[in-house]
């Protein structure tokens, strides 16, 4: 990013490149995915979906490792480093009020929060000092089919093909216990096969469509522009 070229020296910034919708002020997943799907996006994509670097933390400053410094000190150094950067780089403030921070995450339709201990060193993975609080959404969907299982799932099935009011909402394979896999597999084996309501291309892989009276509750992060769940996880069925 050109904005970072104004910073002299060698630094290591922890952040995330996102697309921010100028009309809503919210980060959006699908445009971000389109930009990040290629190392060399064409000029039209660059203009249509400009990326912003959300800067969270600082690991090195002028080549010196500062990972063991307290989080609040690293944030202060990061703020001073980015004070002259504008536009495509955004310093992310630390919010002391957890309720306020959570409400903002929900309002902006974000995936959740990373709750950090202000005196903690930099963590390369989740710990008691850095906790991820996920902003799950929940939805009840109809099961309209199943995909082929592979490896440990080969005796059963891969994932459930889901729909809501006739609209395809995604495939869900996570969260199912061995007992649930066996139970659903038995139901699918006896269920009549029906024409596929959605193409294999739309689902993303070959699947078998079946007529069953099963609804499942799933939790997920967000939806794509076409209404497909991101990271759906099975919760329960009825």
Number of C-alpha atoms within 10 A of each C-alpha: 10 11 14 15 9 11 14 9 9 11 17 16 16 14 17 12 17 22 23 18 13 9 6 9 10 16 18 20 17 14 21 17 12 12 21 14 10 9 7 10 13 10 9 9 13 12 10 11 17 18 21 18 21 18 20 18 23 25 19 18 17 10 11 11 13 18 17 13 15 15 22 17 17 23 20 13 16 24 20 11 17 17 12 12 17 12 10 16 21 17 20 15 11 14 11 10 8 11 10 10 16 19 11 14 17 14 10 15 16 19 17 18 18 13 18 20 14 16 13 17 20 19 13 8 7 11 10 10 15 19 14 14 12 15 17 16 15 15 14 17 22 23 22 25 22 24 22 16 14 11 7 9 14 10 13 21 20 21 21 23 24 25 21 16 8 12 15 21 23 22 25 25 19 15 14 16 10 10 9 13 18 15 12 17 16 12 15 20 11 11 14 11 14 12 10 13 14 16 12 13 8 10 17 11 11 13 21 17 21 22 15 16 11 13 17 18 16 23 22 20 18 21 18 13 11 10 13 19 23 17 16 25 20 19 15 14 15 9
